[in-house]
Amino acid sequence: MALQHLLDSLNDAQRHAATIPPRHALVLAGAGSGKTRTIIARAAYLIWSGVPAERMLILTFTRRAASEIVERVRGVLGEHADQLRASTFHTWCMSLLRRAPHTFDAEGVSVIDHDDQLALFRLVRSTRPNDTLLPQAAQLASLYSYARNTGQTLTAAIERQADELLSVKHEIGAVMRAYEARKAECRYIDYDDVLVRVAAAMAHSPAIRDWVAQFYDHILVDEMQDTNPLQWQLLHPLQRLVTLFCVGDDAQSIYGFRGADFRNVHQFGERVPGSITLRLEQNYRATQEILDLANWLLAASPLRYDRRLVAMRGPGVRPRVHTFSNEFEEGRWIAEDCAQRHQEGVAWREHMILVRSSSIARPIEVALLDRGIPYRFIGGTRLFESAHMRDLLSPLRIVANPRDELAWMRFLTLWPGIGDVHAARIIARIGPIAASAEGVMAIAAGELPADAHEVLRRVHRLQELVPQAIASAAAALEPVLEARYRNNDWERRRQDFPMVEELARRYTSLLGFIEEYLLNPIYESAVDRLGVEDAVTVITIHSAKGTECRICYVAGVSPGNYPSTRSVDNPDEVEEERRVLYVAFTRAQDELIVTRRVRSQWARRGRQNDPAERYLLNDLPRALVDEVVHDGAPPPPAAPKALPPDAPAGPSFRFGITLD
């Protein structure tokens, strides 16, 4: 029998979880422990035990995961599972709204998707006075959604997401109220409204709660650690009427910036009285030495995760920690190590480089590009695809090829007073004399603002000194770019400019540099377009859950990054960054290589609020890793650990947003 074969293939802990008698249960599924097989086995076992498939609801975070679980259960049970349904939280709640629209005040409403929401925010934003002070529509929508999913006020959301916007919080609040008014006027509901309406209705009406619960005997939740407070408000009212079976790992809860609350798992036993907690700790991915480092990282936390992963593959090689003096040395070493392994017969695709953000990846991208190593970048904006980088390179492209109309359009519209129409007219006049850069310089002197002409003049003068040309263009463009990206992460963006200078050091002509890296770059779209399957993966850790690779480099594990200087005074954020690092470590199958760079952070240790005092790898036992300190990098000292965080009060939810 297929079900018995599935159960026999499970280990004892998985089988116990899949076959427990009906009761509320949390399955703490450690990294690589087979959580998906367990939830599939649980669903199949319940149906085989007599639970009608249509009386079971499986909640996941993606349609793909929902489809996979259903198909695999049907593969075990055949027609017995024909009525089984799995869905995302949004799809589930939307089905309830459509089933009883009058109950949720959803009669005659239209659901707007994310693009429609952005368009509506752009519309209401454009009607505000001094809208140049406001963040763009995408950031407004993100703040709005975060506040609603966490039950926080707008002020609290801004403090958590973008504290540089606190000075304009009242203006932001006015835009959001205008957005809500326009939604109500047009009978629109956005994705968050779909969840909020169901949660609010069940919270305020026992009759509606009972009506929802009547459809289900069991609710199974996958990736429970990624649920946010709003999603918990959907589950909480049903626990007295429906049996919950939740699978997750609080140690892999890393989406707090999106609103996920790891306490939905960490405090499950308190929130669901009478529940049982089961643990899956047998890891099928990594070797024990890798897991020993991951286990130590969790054990060093003031929180009690209370688990220890055991490698079913047995022993392997110890993780290595490489310390460098700066990010360029770090990036070059990673690229060289990948290249050396490739020469020894290791495929590119067996290398994965994990970073916490695009900015940490930049020096590594520079080194990979410089070595001609094919790579995919997953989860971030690639170096030459980012808007500010295209802005910076537009004058270089013009000097290298005066006929480059796209570069002209981008460059001209950077300057105040020049819109698309005005820029097109200038380009039309430049066209007939675009054969020579000298001719372009002459007309530019009369057509362009003085500052714009000065940028082109500098690049033209330095065109055979490519790094200097880039540095000069960056300095000249900084005021206009700072104004353009003032509310869009300008400080991080400006840090990319030295990376391009570094990449350009071996070029003596703008045209050669541009042809190599702009017209024929090696990044994900180019790799895919050429049908290349063998490429190094560069991936943000937040995109890496569920992935694994033979050789993993975890880059930028430095003081000031883990935890970041921004989060060092917030114990909750410090602990989330510990979990981010834990997820990164547990992606490795055979080899884990940790790299970090040291500038002056450790030299300043002992000062108040110094990030190095909270560095997550302080007190790292030497027996767990092999350490290599490269030339010029001082060895790391030890430091005390962080204090445990206080548990926050639970959130409350409203239809709209509140500004305190």
SEVEX-402486 format. One line per 5 residues: number of its first residue (from 0); their letters; for each residue x, y, z of C-alpha. Coordinates in Angstrom, 2 decimals. Layout:
N
NUM	A	X,Y,Z  ...
//
This chain:
660
0	MALQH	0.00,0.00,0.00  1.34,3.44,-0.97  0.57,5.06,2.40  2.34,2.32,4.32  5.32,2.66,2.01
5	LLDSL	5.40,6.41,2.70  5.18,5.88,6.47  7.89,3.23,6.37  10.20,5.69,4.60  9.96,8.18,7.48
10	NDAQR	12.21,8.19,10.52  10.68,7.59,13.94  10.16,11.28,14.76  8.56,12.02,11.38  6.32,8.97,11.60
15	HAATI	5.21,9.87,15.13  4.31,13.39,14.03  2.39,12.14,10.99  0.33,9.59,12.92  -0.48,11.21,16.29
20	PPRHA	-4.17,11.12,17.31  -6.06,14.33,16.47  -4.92,17.16,18.72  -3.29,20.56,18.32  0.35,20.02,17.42
25	LVLAG	3.41,22.03,16.49  6.15,20.20,14.62  9.47,22.00,15.06  11.18,20.91,11.87  14.87,21.78,11.92
30	AGSGK	16.74,22.66,8.75  16.99,19.73,6.34  14.81,17.50,8.52  12.12,16.60,5.97  9.21,18.83,6.99
35	TRTII	7.46,18.61,3.61  7.42,14.81,3.68  5.99,14.99,7.19  3.10,17.33,6.38  2.29,15.26,3.27
40	ARAAY	2.29,12.09,5.36  0.07,13.75,7.98  -2.52,14.79,5.39  -2.50,11.34,3.79  -2.76,9.59,7.18
45	LIWSG	-5.75,11.69,8.28  -7.63,10.99,5.05  -6.86,7.27,5.26  -8.02,7.32,8.90  -11.47,8.54,7.84
50	VPAER	-11.25,12.34,7.71  -13.01,13.46,4.50  -10.49,15.23,2.27  -12.83,18.20,1.85  -12.88,18.69,5.64
55	MLILT	-9.16,19.45,5.67  -7.50,22.78,4.79  -3.76,23.07,4.11  -2.34,26.60,4.26  0.94,27.45,2.57
60	FTRRA	2.76,30.61,1.49  2.90,30.01,-2.24  0.60,28.47,-4.80  3.45,26.29,-5.95  3.88,24.78,-2.47
65	ASEIV	0.13,24.25,-2.18  -0.02,22.49,-5.54  2.99,20.30,-4.71  1.53,19.10,-1.41  -1.85,18.25,-2.93
70	ERVRG	-0.33,16.43,-5.90  1.95,14.37,-3.68  -0.92,13.38,-1.37  -2.96,12.39,-4.42  0.01,10.37,-5.60
75	VLGEH	-0.23,8.37,-2.37  -4.03,8.04,-2.02  -5.33,8.47,-5.56  -9.05,9.30,-5.80  -9.42,9.32,-2.01
80	ADQLR	-7.66,12.70,-2.01  -9.55,14.23,-4.96  -11.32,16.77,-2.74  -8.20,17.84,-0.85  -7.49,21.55,-1.12
85	ASTFH	-4.44,23.59,-0.25  -4.14,27.34,-0.67  -2.41,30.47,0.48  -3.93,32.54,3.28  -5.11,35.09,0.71
90	TWCMS	-6.80,32.52,-1.52  -8.52,30.94,1.46  -9.85,34.24,2.77  -10.93,35.31,-0.71  -12.99,32.13,-1.00
95	LLRRA	-14.77,33.05,2.24  -15.47,36.57,1.01  -16.94,35.25,-2.24  -18.98,32.61,-0.42  -20.62,35.17,1.89
100	PHTFD	-19.89,38.71,0.62  -22.54,40.33,2.78  -20.93,38.87,5.91  -17.63,40.62,5.22  -18.99,43.82,3.61
105	AEGVS	-17.56,42.61,0.31  -20.58,42.91,-1.96  -19.70,44.50,-5.27  -16.01,44.97,-4.43  -13.12,44.60,-6.86
110	VIDHD	-9.83,43.12,-5.69  -6.84,45.15,-6.83  -3.44,43.49,-7.26  -0.07,44.93,-6.31  0.36,46.85,-9.57
115	DQLAL	-3.10,48.40,-9.19  -2.27,49.32,-5.61  0.91,51.09,-6.71  -1.01,52.96,-9.40  -3.55,54.12,-6.82
120	FRLVR	-0.81,55.25,-4.44  0.85,57.16,-7.30  -2.47,58.82,-8.05  -3.18,60.00,-4.50  0.48,60.91,-3.95
125	STRPN	0.48,63.19,-6.99  -2.35,65.27,-5.52  -0.43,66.16,-2.37  1.45,69.45,-2.00  5.23,69.04,-1.73
130	DTLLP	5.01,65.46,-2.97  8.77,65.54,-3.64  9.26,65.06,0.12  7.28,61.84,0.09  8.66,58.36,-0.61
135	QAAQL	7.72,56.72,-3.87  4.55,54.67,-4.28  6.32,51.33,-3.76  7.67,52.38,-0.36  4.33,53.86,0.66
140	ASLYS	2.60,50.58,-0.20  5.25,48.60,1.71  4.84,50.72,4.85  1.07,50.51,4.62  1.10,46.72,4.27
145	YARNT	3.64,46.24,7.06  1.58,48.30,9.52  -1.58,46.37,8.74  -0.02,42.89,8.85  1.64,43.59,12.20
150	GQTLT	-1.20,45.58,13.76  1.16,48.51,14.38  0.56,52.21,14.07  2.08,54.00,11.11  4.64,55.67,13.38
155	AAIER	5.82,52.30,14.70  5.97,50.92,11.16  8.10,53.85,9.97  10.43,53.48,12.96  10.93,49.80,12.08
160	QADEL	11.09,50.13,8.29  12.44,53.57,7.42  13.13,55.83,10.38  14.57,58.50,8.09  10.95,59.22,7.07
165	LSVKH	9.74,60.12,10.59  9.99,63.81,9.76  7.29,63.41,7.10  5.11,60.85,8.88  2.08,63.18,8.96
170	EIGAV	2.34,63.74,5.21  2.64,59.98,4.71  -0.38,59.43,6.94  -2.39,61.90,4.85  -1.52,60.00,1.67
175	MRAYE	-2.55,56.70,3.24  -5.86,58.12,4.43  -6.47,59.45,0.93  -5.64,55.99,-0.42  -8.17,54.39,1.92
180	ARKAE	-10.81,56.95,1.00  -10.27,56.33,-2.71  -10.50,52.55,-2.13  -13.80,52.94,-0.33  -15.16,55.28,-2.99
185	CRYID	-14.32,52.87,-5.81  -15.25,49.71,-3.85  -11.69,48.37,-4.11  -10.06,45.99,-1.67  -6.34,45.23,-1.76
190	YDDVL	-4.65,41.97,-0.79  -4.30,42.96,2.86  -7.99,43.90,3.05  -8.86,40.32,2.12  -7.18,39.03,5.30
195	VRVAA	-8.15,41.95,7.52  -11.86,41.64,6.76  -11.98,37.97,7.70  -9.83,38.39,10.81  -11.82,41.39,12.05
200	AMAHS	-15.15,39.67,11.43  -14.15,36.52,13.35  -12.73,38.61,16.21  -15.95,40.55,16.65  -18.57,37.92,15.89
205	PAIRD	-18.65,34.42,17.40  -21.32,33.55,14.85  -18.99,34.32,11.94  -16.18,32.37,13.64  -18.50,29.38,13.99
210	WVAQF	-19.59,29.75,10.37  -15.98,29.64,9.15  -15.08,26.72,11.41  -18.00,24.57,10.25  -16.20,23.80,6.99
215	YDHIL	-13.12,22.18,8.57  -12.07,19.51,11.02  -8.32,20.00,10.52  -6.16,22.92,9.40  -2.55,22.13,8.50
220	VDEMQ	-0.13,25.08,8.24  3.20,24.88,6.45  6.11,27.27,7.23  4.43,28.43,10.43  7.47,30.53,11.36
225	DTNPL	6.71,32.88,8.45  3.21,33.76,9.63  2.63,37.33,10.76  0.36,38.65,13.52  -2.53,39.16,11.09
230	QWQLL	-2.34,35.55,9.91  -2.25,34.40,13.52  -5.46,36.38,14.09  -7.04,34.18,11.42  -6.00,30.95,13.13
235	HPLQR	-6.41,31.88,16.78  -10.26,32.11,16.88  -10.58,28.68,15.28  -8.48,26.65,17.73  -11.45,25.69,19.93
240	LVTLF	-13.34,24.35,16.93  -10.70,23.01,14.54  -7.56,20.90,15.12  -4.35,22.73,14.18  -1.26,20.93,12.88
245	CVGDD	1.48,23.49,12.29  4.92,22.76,10.88  7.73,25.30,11.19  11.02,26.28,12.74  11.36,29.35,14.94
250	AQSIY	15.12,29.24,14.30  14.40,29.94,10.62  12.03,32.86,11.19  13.86,35.59,9.25  11.14,37.75,7.71
255	GFRGA	10.47,40.15,10.55  11.03,43.05,8.16  7.94,41.81,6.30  5.98,41.38,9.52  6.59,37.69,10.32
260	DFRNV	6.49,36.97,14.06  8.64,34.06,15.22  6.62,33.96,18.46  3.81,32.32,16.52  6.06,29.26,16.73
265	HQFGE	8.26,30.04,19.72  5.24,30.60,22.00  2.87,28.15,20.34  2.47,26.07,23.47  1.32,29.12,25.45
270	RVPGS	-0.96,30.40,22.70  -2.60,27.03,22.04  -3.42,25.38,25.39  -3.33,21.62,25.38  -1.11,21.43,22.32
275	ITLRL	1.86,19.12,21.89  5.25,20.12,20.48  7.21,17.57,18.46  10.75,17.91,17.11  12.43,16.81,13.91
280	EQNYR	16.18,17.04,14.50  17.65,14.49,12.10  19.26,16.45,9.28  19.67,14.82,5.85  21.51,17.69,4.16
285	ATQEI	24.77,18.52,5.91  27.66,16.88,7.72  27.94,17.02,11.50  30.75,19.60,11.54  28.54,22.09,9.70
290	LDLAN	25.65,21.38,12.04  27.88,21.75,15.10  28.54,25.36,14.12  24.84,26.00,13.48  23.91,24.36,16.79
295	WLLAA	26.44,26.53,18.64  24.99,29.67,17.07  21.53,28.84,18.41  22.83,27.72,21.80  24.59,31.09,22.20
300	SPLRY	21.22,32.87,21.98  19.50,34.19,25.10  16.33,32.67,23.66  15.72,28.98,24.20  15.42,27.20,20.87
305	DRRLV	15.89,23.84,22.58  17.05,21.73,19.66  20.20,20.13,18.29  20.48,18.95,14.72  22.11,15.59,14.12
310	AMRGP	23.63,14.76,10.72  22.41,11.52,9.22  25.29,11.77,6.71  27.88,11.57,9.47  31.15,13.53,9.75
315	GVRPR	32.86,15.74,7.18  35.22,18.72,7.09  35.15,21.55,9.58  33.79,24.92,8.45  36.44,27.52,7.64
320	VHTFS	36.43,31.18,8.64  38.50,33.55,6.47  39.19,37.09,7.71  40.20,39.86,5.27  41.25,43.47,5.63
325	NEFEE	38.61,44.82,3.21  35.71,43.83,1.01  37.71,43.84,-2.23  40.17,41.26,-0.89  37.24,39.20,0.34
330	GRWIA	35.52,39.30,-3.05  38.69,38.48,-4.97  39.48,35.52,-2.73  35.99,34.04,-3.15  36.22,34.36,-6.94
335	EDCAQ	39.73,32.85,-6.96  38.63,29.95,-4.77  35.66,29.22,-7.06  37.96,29.39,-10.11  40.52,27.08,-8.51
340	RHQEG	37.90,24.50,-7.64  36.47,24.72,-11.15  39.93,24.02,-12.59  40.01,20.92,-10.40  36.77,19.68,-11.91
345	VAWRE	34.06,21.12,-9.63  31.12,22.48,-11.64  30.26,26.17,-11.22  26.73,25.22,-10.11  28.12,23.48,-7.04
350	HMILV	29.17,26.85,-5.58  26.68,29.07,-3.74  27.57,32.49,-2.32  25.13,33.71,0.33  24.85,37.41,1.19
355	RSSSI	22.43,39.34,3.34  21.97,42.15,0.79  22.89,43.38,-2.68  25.38,45.85,-1.20  27.42,43.07,0.42
360	ARPIE	27.38,41.21,-2.88  28.85,44.11,-4.89  32.57,43.41,-4.34  31.93,39.74,-5.05  30.10,40.59,-8.27
365	VALLD	33.04,42.78,-9.28  35.45,39.90,-8.71  33.28,37.35,-10.51  32.85,39.67,-13.48  36.56,40.40,-13.53
370	RGIPY	37.35,36.67,-13.62  34.68,35.96,-16.24  32.88,33.54,-13.93  29.23,32.93,-14.94  26.82,33.57,-12.09
375	RFIGG	23.18,34.01,-11.24  22.05,36.62,-8.73  18.86,35.65,-6.95  16.99,37.97,-4.61  18.68,41.30,-5.25
380	TRLFE	19.29,43.91,-7.89  22.39,43.18,-9.93  25.15,45.75,-10.06  24.52,47.07,-13.57  20.73,46.73,-13.47
385	SAHMR	20.18,49.16,-10.60  18.75,52.56,-11.52  21.47,54.65,-9.87  24.17,52.64,-11.64  22.52,53.22,-15.01
390	DLLSP	22.38,56.91,-14.14  26.08,57.01,-13.31  27.10,55.18,-16.47  24.93,57.23,-18.84  27.55,60.01,-19.37
395	LRIVA	30.24,57.37,-19.94  28.08,55.77,-22.59  27.50,59.13,-24.26  31.21,59.93,-24.46  32.00,56.42,-25.69
400	NPRDE	29.19,56.51,-28.28  27.56,59.91,-28.92  24.79,58.19,-30.91  23.54,56.27,-27.84  20.06,57.83,-27.62
405	LAWMR	19.00,55.73,-24.64  21.99,56.98,-22.66  21.19,60.56,-23.71  17.57,60.19,-22.58  18.59,58.81,-19.18
410	FLTLW	21.29,61.44,-18.65  19.22,64.43,-19.74  16.19,63.58,-17.62  18.34,63.50,-14.49  18.43,67.28,-14.48
415	PGIGD	15.66,69.49,-13.07  13.57,71.12,-15.77  14.28,68.50,-18.44  11.44,66.06,-19.01  10.98,63.44,-21.71
420	VHAAR	9.71,65.92,-24.33  12.51,68.44,-23.77  15.09,65.65,-23.78  13.76,64.29,-27.07  14.13,67.72,-28.67
425	IIARI	17.74,68.02,-27.52  18.51,64.53,-28.84  16.98,65.44,-32.21  19.28,68.44,-32.50  22.33,66.45,-31.40
430	GPIAA	21.70,63.60,-33.83  23.15,65.17,-37.00  26.51,65.90,-35.34  26.71,62.83,-33.11  29.52,61.30,-35.15
435	SAEGV	32.16,63.07,-33.04  32.41,63.56,-29.32  33.92,67.00,-29.92  30.82,68.09,-31.84  28.61,66.81,-29.07
440	MAIAA	30.61,68.74,-26.49  30.11,71.90,-28.51  26.35,71.61,-28.75  26.08,70.42,-25.17  27.61,73.67,-24.00
445	GELPA	24.66,75.56,-25.44  21.80,73.10,-24.87  22.49,71.59,-21.45  22.50,73.03,-17.95  25.99,74.06,-16.91
450	DAHEV	26.30,71.22,-14.39  25.27,68.62,-16.97  27.78,69.97,-19.48  30.49,69.86,-16.81  29.85,66.13,-16.19
455	LRRVH	30.28,65.31,-19.88  33.34,67.54,-20.11  35.03,65.73,-17.19  34.31,62.27,-18.59  35.49,63.32,-22.06
460	RLQEL	38.76,64.66,-20.65  39.41,61.47,-18.61  38.08,58.87,-21.04  41.41,57.04,-21.25  41.63,56.92,-17.45
465	VPQAI	38.50,54.89,-16.85  38.50,54.65,-13.02  39.17,58.39,-12.75  36.40,59.11,-15.25  33.95,57.10,-13.16
470	ASAAA	35.06,58.77,-9.92  34.77,62.20,-11.50  31.31,61.48,-12.91  30.15,60.15,-9.53  31.37,63.27,-7.73
475	ALEPV	29.75,65.60,-10.26  26.46,63.71,-10.32  26.21,63.24,-6.56  24.00,66.29,-5.86  21.44,65.42,-8.53
480	LEARY	21.44,61.72,-7.65  21.12,62.44,-3.94  18.05,64.57,-4.67  16.65,61.84,-6.93  17.10,59.03,-4.39
485	RNNDW	16.82,61.02,-1.18  13.97,58.84,0.12  15.09,55.69,-1.63  18.15,54.36,0.16  20.67,56.89,-1.17
490	ERRRQ	23.43,56.12,1.33  23.49,52.46,0.31  23.35,53.33,-3.38  26.33,55.66,-3.26  28.46,52.83,-1.84
495	DFPMV	28.19,51.03,-5.18  30.20,53.65,-7.07  33.65,52.60,-5.76  32.84,49.05,-6.86  32.61,50.16,-10.47
500	EELAR	35.87,52.08,-10.12  37.52,48.91,-8.84  36.13,46.88,-11.74  37.42,49.46,-14.27  41.03,49.48,-13.12
505	RYTSL	42.34,47.20,-15.88  40.69,49.17,-18.71  42.22,52.02,-20.69  39.17,53.00,-22.73  35.56,53.72,-21.88
510	LGFIE	34.37,51.78,-24.90  36.24,48.63,-23.84  34.84,48.82,-20.33  31.28,49.43,-21.52  31.36,46.70,-24.13
515	EYLLN	32.65,44.21,-21.57  30.26,44.92,-18.72  27.26,46.80,-20.05  26.74,45.29,-23.47  27.81,41.76,-22.55
520	PIYES	27.53,41.32,-18.78  27.51,37.89,-17.17  24.56,37.84,-14.84  21.38,35.82,-14.47  19.43,37.05,-17.49
525	AVDRL	22.45,36.64,-19.77  23.20,33.18,-18.39  19.59,32.12,-18.88  19.35,33.70,-22.32  22.38,31.73,-23.47
530	GVEDA	20.99,28.52,-22.02  23.89,28.18,-19.59  23.02,25.83,-16.73  26.45,25.72,-15.11  26.81,28.95,-13.13
535	VTVIT	27.71,30.05,-9.61  24.69,31.12,-7.57  24.90,34.41,-5.68  21.82,34.61,-3.50  20.46,36.71,-0.66
540	IHSAK	19.89,34.66,2.47  16.24,35.72,2.56  15.81,34.07,-0.85  17.76,30.95,0.10  15.33,29.04,2.33
545	GTECR	14.71,25.65,0.81  17.94,25.75,-1.19  21.13,23.77,-0.65  24.51,23.43,-2.29  27.67,21.34,-1.94
550	ICYVA	29.98,24.33,-1.32  28.56,27.40,0.39  30.34,30.70,1.00  28.61,32.93,3.56  30.09,36.36,2.85
555	GVSPG	30.26,39.55,4.87  29.84,37.89,8.28  31.54,40.89,9.88  31.16,43.15,12.90  28.63,45.79,11.94
560	NYPST	26.78,43.31,9.73  25.75,40.58,12.20  24.08,42.35,13.85  23.90,45.47,11.74  24.72,48.81,13.30
565	RSVDN	21.10,49.78,12.76  19.70,46.87,14.79  22.36,46.50,17.48  20.22,48.26,20.13  17.09,46.25,19.37
570	PDEVE	17.30,42.77,20.96  14.52,41.37,18.75  16.33,42.44,15.60  19.65,41.11,16.88  18.07,37.71,17.40
575	EERRV	16.47,37.75,13.97  19.89,38.37,12.47  21.19,35.37,14.40  18.47,33.33,12.71  19.45,34.77,9.31
580	LYVAF	22.99,33.52,9.87  21.67,30.14,11.02  19.69,29.77,7.80  22.81,30.63,5.80  24.98,28.07,7.62
585	TRAQD	22.44,25.29,7.16  22.34,25.62,3.34  25.71,23.87,3.05  25.93,20.17,2.25  29.66,19.37,2.18
590	ELIVT	31.64,22.56,2.81  30.83,25.77,4.67  33.17,28.72,4.17  32.52,31.88,6.18  34.21,35.11,5.08
595	RRVRS	34.37,38.44,6.84  36.21,41.71,6.57  37.62,43.92,9.28  38.31,47.62,9.01  38.35,49.55,12.25
600	QWARR	35.42,48.03,14.13  37.52,45.85,16.41  39.99,48.68,17.05  37.11,50.70,18.53  35.86,47.93,20.79
605	GRQND	34.97,48.94,24.29  33.09,52.07,23.29  29.45,52.37,24.27  27.04,50.79,21.73  29.96,49.51,19.66
610	PAERY	28.62,46.94,17.13  31.64,44.71,17.81  30.41,44.16,21.38  27.34,42.34,20.02  29.06,40.54,17.14
615	LLNDL	27.39,37.15,16.78  30.64,35.25,16.27  32.24,36.55,19.44  33.33,33.64,21.65  33.24,31.27,18.67
620	PRALV	34.89,28.05,19.92  38.08,27.45,17.98  37.41,23.72,17.97  34.40,24.23,15.68  36.19,25.92,12.76
625	DEVVH	39.49,26.29,10.97  40.50,29.97,10.91  42.57,31.74,8.28  43.56,35.39,8.81  44.74,36.93,5.56
630	DGAPP	47.48,39.56,5.33  46.56,42.86,6.93  43.56,41.60,8.91  43.82,41.65,12.72  42.58,38.56,14.57
635	PPAAP	39.16,38.90,16.21  38.85,39.27,20.00  35.99,38.05,22.17  33.04,40.07,23.44  30.01,39.63,25.73
640	KALPP	26.67,38.46,24.45  23.38,40.33,24.12  20.68,40.43,26.79  17.38,38.58,26.19  14.58,40.64,24.61
645	DAPAG	11.29,41.46,26.31  8.17,39.91,24.77  5.98,42.59,23.14  2.26,42.94,23.65  0.00,41.34,21.07
650	PSFRF	-1.25,43.48,18.17  -4.78,44.55,17.34  -6.17,44.96,13.86  -8.28,47.63,12.19  -9.69,48.03,8.72
655	GITLD	-7.49,51.06,8.14  -4.22,52.46,9.39  -3.63,54.46,12.57  -1.14,57.32,12.93  -0.16,58.02,16.55
//
